[in-house]
Amino acid sequence: MPRSTSSATPASPTPIPASILSWRVHLLRHRPSQLPGLLLVLFIAGICVWSMFRSIPPTIAAVLLLLSASSDYLFPLSYRTTIEGIEADTPTNKASLPWSAVRRCVLHRDGVLLTSLPAPSRLDAFRGVFLRFATDGMAGDQASVMEEIALRAPQAVVSNRTERGALHSAAPSRQENAGL
């Protein structure tokens, strides 16, 4: 008796969007002078926890928690822009935001925050994606990232964060427009 063959074809996997701009940032390579301070903090924390509990599991847990908190510094961070949106892959988080959802773009000294919230909020850290800039002249530097954002998310309101942390709109004020 011949076997019947199924004419159904297997479902094709969802295609991965083509990357327009892709870059990696490794903060440890850019700021190696901060490593001894981090190691000192880990060592002192381990000693403090050991002196309080006199047990290895809480000591290991404390050191692992501190290592997790500093993972953005210790491990490479990957970023990618596609036609659909932006993706950030860090050791502790994978975040993405479609270009159509970007409402604000907050420029920092070492990166830019893209958020879906129209006004500054404490929720920015949870509803946005922070992109760290690569070294000037490389893919992912400030110029190329900001150019990509301007092209893909023209609806985004751009603002600058000053050293004191206050936000200032990048759009010229009325006084600047009037020549005052």
KEKE-3310 file (N, C-alpha, C; in steps of 0.2 Angstrom, whole numbers, plus 5000, padded with zeros to 4 digits):
npx = (5004:5004:5011:5004:5008:5010:5004:5006:5017:5030:5029:5036:5049:5048:5054:5070:5072:5081:5096:5100:5109:5122:5130:5142:5146:5158:5160:5170:5181:5182:5184:5194:5200:5191:5189:5198:5192:5179:5182:5187:5176:5168:5175:5176:5162:5160:5167:5161:5148:5152:5157:5145:5136:5144:5144:5145:5135:5126:5136:5141:5129:5128:5139:5137:5125:5130:5138:5129:5123:5132:5134:5132:5144:5154:5152:5149:5138:5125:5118:5105:5098:5084:5072:5060:5062:5071:5084:5090:5102:5107:5117:5107:5095:5084:5079:5067:5060:5048:5049:5038:5033:5041:5042:5049:5066:5080:5094:5110:5126:5134:5125:5109:5092:5078:5061:5044:5035:5027:5030:5042:5046:5046:5045:5052:5064:5059:5050:5057:5072:5089:5102:5119:5133:5145:5163:5169:5168:5166:5154:5139:5142:5139:5135:5130:5120:5111:5107:5101:5090:5083:5080:5071:5062:5055:5045:5048:5052:5066:5077:5089:5100:5106:5121:5117:5106:5094:5081:5082:5075:5079:5075:5074:5072:5059:5065:5077:5073:5068:5079:5084)
npy = (4994:5011:5025:5040:5056:5072:5087:5099:5112:5116:5129:5144:5152:5168:5181:5189:5206:5216:5223:5240:5249:5244:5241:5239:5242:5242:5246:5243:5243:5256:5263:5258:5261:5262:5249:5244:5250:5245:5232:5233:5237:5226:5216:5222:5222:5208:5204:5211:5205:5192:5194:5197:5186:5175:5164:5156:5155:5168:5177:5174:5177:5191:5196:5192:5199:5212:5211:5209:5221:5229:5224:5231:5238:5228:5219:5218:5228:5228:5235:5239:5245:5244:5244:5243:5247:5250:5241:5235:5226:5220:5213:5210:5214:5214:5225:5234:5245:5251:5262:5270:5272:5280:5295:5304:5310:5310:5318:5313:5314:5303:5295:5292:5293:5285:5286:5281:5290:5305:5316:5321:5309:5299:5286:5284:5277:5264:5263:5266:5266:5266:5271:5269:5278:5274:5275:5290:5291:5278:5265:5268:5280:5296:5305:5297:5289:5299:5304:5293:5292:5304:5302:5290:5293:5305:5312:5313:5322:5331:5333:5340:5334:5342:5344:5345:5338:5343:5345:5352:5359:5355:5362:5379:5393:5405:5418:5416:5414:5427:5434:5440)
npz = (5000:4995:5003:5008:5003:5011:5006:5012:5015:5026:5038:5034:5043:5052:5044:5048:5050:5039:5044:5046:5052:5062:5078:5091:5108:5120:5136:5145:5138:5133:5145:5154:5166:5176:5181:5191:5203:5202:5205:5218:5225:5223:5230:5243:5246:5246:5257:5268:5267:5270:5283:5290:5288:5288:5279:5263:5252:5254:5252:5239:5232:5234:5228:5215:5212:5212:5201:5191:5191:5186:5173:5161:5160:5160:5150:5132:5123:5111:5097:5085:5070:5061:5047:5053:5066:5081:5090:5105:5113:5128:5141:5152:5147:5133:5122:5111:5100:5089:5075:5073:5085:5092:5101:5108:5109:5118:5120:5126:5134:5131:5124:5117:5121:5116:5117:5120:5126:5126:5134:5146:5159:5174:5170:5158:5158:5158:5147:5136:5125:5127:5118:5116:5110:5098:5096:5088:5071:5068:5064:5071:5078:5085:5075:5065:5071:5075:5063:5057:5066:5063:5050:5051:5061:5060:5067:5081:5095:5098:5112:5123:5136:5150:5159:5173:5173:5169:5156:5140:5126:5109:5099:5092:5103:5105:5107:5101:5088:5086:5086:5097)
capx = (5000:5008:5010:5002:5012:5006:5006:5007:5024:5031:5028:5042:5050:5047:5061:5073:5072:5088:5099:5102:5115:5123:5136:5143:5150:5160:5162:5176:5187:5183:5185:5197:5203:5186:5189:5200:5187:5173:5184:5188:5169:5165:5179:5173:5155:5160:5170:5155:5143:5154:5157:5138:5133:5149:5142:5147:5129:5125:5142:5141:5123:5129:5144:5133:5120:5134:5141:5123:5121:5138:5135:5133:5151:5158:5150:5148:5131:5124:5113:5104:5092:5081:5067:5054:5063:5078:5084:5096:5104:5112:5117:5102:5089:5083:5073:5065:5055:5046:5050:5032:5031:5046:5039:5054:5073:5083:5102:5114:5133:5136:5120:5102:5086:5072:5055:5037:5031:5027:5033:5047:5042:5050:5044:5056:5068:5055:5047:5062:5078:5095:5107:5126:5136:5151:5168:5168:5171:5164:5147:5135:5144:5133:5132:5126:5114:5106:5105:5096:5084:5080:5077:5066:5057:5054:5040:5051:5054:5073:5079:5096:5100:5112:5125:5113:5100:5088:5080:5081:5072:5084:5072:5076:5067:5056:5070:5082:5070:5067:5085:5086)
capy = (5000:5016:5030:5046:5062:5078:5093:5105:5114:5119:5136:5148:5156:5175:5184:5194:5212:5218:5228:5246:5251:5239:5243:5236:5246:5239:5251:5242:5244:5263:5266:5253:5264:5261:5242:5243:5253:5240:5226:5235:5237:5219:5213:5225:5219:5201:5204:5214:5200:5187:5196:5197:5180:5169:5159:5157:5157:5175:5181:5174:5180:5198:5198:5191:5204:5218:5210:5210:5228:5232:5220:5235:5240:5223:5215:5222:5230:5228:5239:5238:5249:5241:5248:5243:5250:5250:5235:5235:5219:5221:5207:5210:5216:5215:5230:5236:5250:5253:5269:5273:5273:5285:5301:5309:5308:5314:5317:5313:5315:5297:5291:5295:5289:5285:5284:5282:5294:5312:5321:5318:5305:5294:5280:5284:5271:5258:5263:5269:5262:5270:5269:5272:5280:5271:5280:5294:5289:5271:5264:5269:5286:5301:5308:5292:5287:5304:5304:5288:5294:5310:5299:5285:5295:5313:5314:5313:5329:5330:5337:5339:5334:5346:5341:5345:5334:5347:5345:5358:5357:5356:5367:5386:5396:5411:5423:5415:5416:5434:5437:5443)
capz = (5000:4995:5008:5005:5005:5013:5001:5016:5016:5033:5039:5034:5049:5051:5042:5052:5046:5037:5048:5042:5055:5068:5081:5098:5112:5126:5140:5149:5133:5133:5151:5158:5172:5181:5183:5198:5207:5203:5208:5225:5228:5224:5236:5250:5247:5248:5264:5272:5268:5274:5290:5293:5288:5289:5275:5256:5248:5253:5249:5232:5229:5234:5222:5208:5211:5210:5194:5187:5191:5182:5167:5155:5159:5159:5144:5126:5121:5104:5095:5078:5068:5055:5044:5057:5073:5085:5095:5110:5116:5133:5145:5156:5144:5125:5121:5104:5099:5082:5074:5073:5092:5095:5102:5110:5108:5123:5118:5132:5132:5129:5120:5116:5124:5112:5121:5117:5130:5123:5139:5151:5164:5177:5166:5152:5159:5157:5141:5131:5123:5127:5113:5118:5104:5097:5095:5082:5065:5067:5064:5077:5081:5087:5069:5061:5075:5075:5056:5056:5070:5060:5044:5052:5066:5060:5072:5087:5097:5101:5117:5126:5144:5152:5165:5179:5172:5166:5149:5136:5119:5104:5095:5094:5107:5102:5108:5096:5082:5085:5085:5104)
cpx = (5004:5006:5008:5006:5008:5009:5008:5015:5024:5031:5035:5043:5050:5054:5063:5074:5080:5090:5102:5109:5116:5130:5136:5147:5152:5164:5169:5182:5188:5185:5188:5200:5197:5186:5192:5195:5181:5176:5185:5181:5166:5169:5177:5166:5155:5163:5164:5150:5145:5155:5150:5135:5137:5146:5143:5141:5127:5130:5142:5135:5125:5134:5141:5128:5124:5136:5135:5122:5126:5139:5136:5140:5155:5158:5148:5140:5130:5118:5112:5098:5090:5075:5061:5056:5070:5078:5091:5097:5109:5112:5111:5095:5089:5077:5073:5060:5054:5047:5044:5030:5036:5042:5044:5061:5077:5091:5106:5121:5136:5131:5114:5097:5080:5066:5048:5032:5032:5030:5038:5043:5047:5050:5048:5061:5065:5052:5051:5068:5084:5100:5114:5129:5143:5156:5167:5171:5169:5157:5144:5138:5138:5130:5128:5120:5109:5103:5100:5090:5080:5077:5071:5061:5057:5049:5042:5053:5061:5074:5086:5095:5107:5116:5121:5107:5094:5087:5079:5080:5078:5081:5073:5070:5064:5061:5075:5079:5069:5073:5087:5091)
cpy = (5006:5021:5037:5052:5068:5083:5099:5106:5117:5126:5139:5152:5164:5178:5189:5201:5214:5224:5234:5249:5246:5241:5240:5241:5242:5244:5250:5243:5252:5266:5260:5255:5263:5254:5241:5245:5248:5234:5227:5234:5230:5215:5216:5222:5212:5200:5206:5208:5194:5188:5196:5190:5174:5163:5161:5159:5164:5179:5180:5177:5188:5200:5197:5196:5211:5217:5211:5217:5232:5229:5225:5238:5234:5219:5220:5223:5231:5232:5238:5242:5245:5246:5248:5247:5249:5244:5236:5229:5220:5214:5205:5211:5216:5219:5232:5241:5252:5260:5273:5275:5278:5292:5307:5306:5313:5313:5318:5314:5309:5292:5295:5290:5290:5282:5285:5287:5301:5317:5318:5315:5301:5287:5279:5278:5264:5257:5266:5264:5267:5267:5272:5273:5276:5277:5284:5291:5281:5271:5265:5275:5291:5303:5303:5289:5293:5305:5299:5289:5299:5307:5295:5288:5302:5316:5315:5320:5328:5335:5335:5338:5337:5342:5340:5341:5337:5346:5351:5356:5359:5361:5374:5389:5402:5417:5422:5416:5423:5438:5441:5440)
cpz = (5000:5000:5004:5008:5006:5008:5005:5016:5023:5033:5039:5040:5047:5049:5047:5048:5045:5042:5043:5045:5061:5071:5088:5101:5118:5131:5144:5144:5133:5139:5156:5165:5178:5184:5190:5204:5208:5206:5216:5228:5228:5230:5243:5251:5249:5255:5269:5273:5271:5281:5294:5293:5289:5285:5267:5252:5248:5250:5241:5229:5229:5229:5215:5207:5209:5203:5189:5186:5186:5176:5161:5154:5157:5153:5138:5125:5114:5102:5087:5076:5062:5052:5049:5064:5075:5089:5099:5113:5121:5137:5149:5153:5136:5124:5113:5105:5092:5081:5074:5080:5095:5095:5104:5109:5112:5122:5125:5129:5129:5125:5119:5118:5119:5116:5117:5121:5127:5128:5144:5157:5168:5174:5160:5152:5157:5150:5135:5130:5123:5123:5115:5111:5104:5096:5088:5076:5063:5067:5070:5081:5082:5080:5065:5064:5074:5068:5055:5060:5066:5054:5046:5057:5066:5065:5079:5089:5101:5106:5120:5133:5145:5157:5171:5178:5169:5159:5146:5129:5114:5099:5097:5098:5103:5102:5102:5089:5080:5085:5092:5107)
residu = (MET:PRO:ARG:SER:THR:SER:SER:ALA:THR:PRO:ALA:SER:PRO:THR:PRO:ILE:PRO:ALA:SER:ILE:LEU:SER:TRP:ARG:VAL:HIS:LEU:LEU:ARG:HIS:ARG:PRO:SER:GLN:LEU:PRO:GLY:LEU:LEU:LEU:VAL:LEU:PHE:ILE:ALA:GLY:ILE:CYS:VAL:TRP:SER:MET:PHE:ARG:SER:ILE:PRO:PRO:THR:ILE:ALA:ALA:VAL:LEU:LEU:LEU:LEU:SER:ALA:SER:SER:ASP:TYR:LEU:PHE:PRO:LEU:SER:TYR:ARG:THR:THR:ILE:GLU:GLY:ILE:GLU:ALA:ASP:THR:PRO:THR:ASN:LYS:ALA:SER:LEU:PRO:TRP:SER:ALA:VAL:ARG:ARG:CYS:VAL:LEU:HIS:ARG:ASP:GLY:VAL:LEU:LEU:THR:SER:LEU:PRO:ALA:PRO:SER:ARG:LEU:ASP:ALA:PHE:ARG:GLY:VAL:PHE:LEU:ARG:PHE:ALA:THR:ASP:GLY:MET:ALA:GLY:ASP:GLN:ALA:SER:VAL:MET:GLU:GLU:ILE:ALA:LEU:ARG:ALA:PRO:GLN:ALA:VAL:VAL:SER:ASN:ARG:THR:GLU:ARG:GLY:ALA:LEU:HIS:SER:ALA:ALA:PRO:SER:ARG:GLN:GLU:ASN:ALA:GLY:LEU)
# end
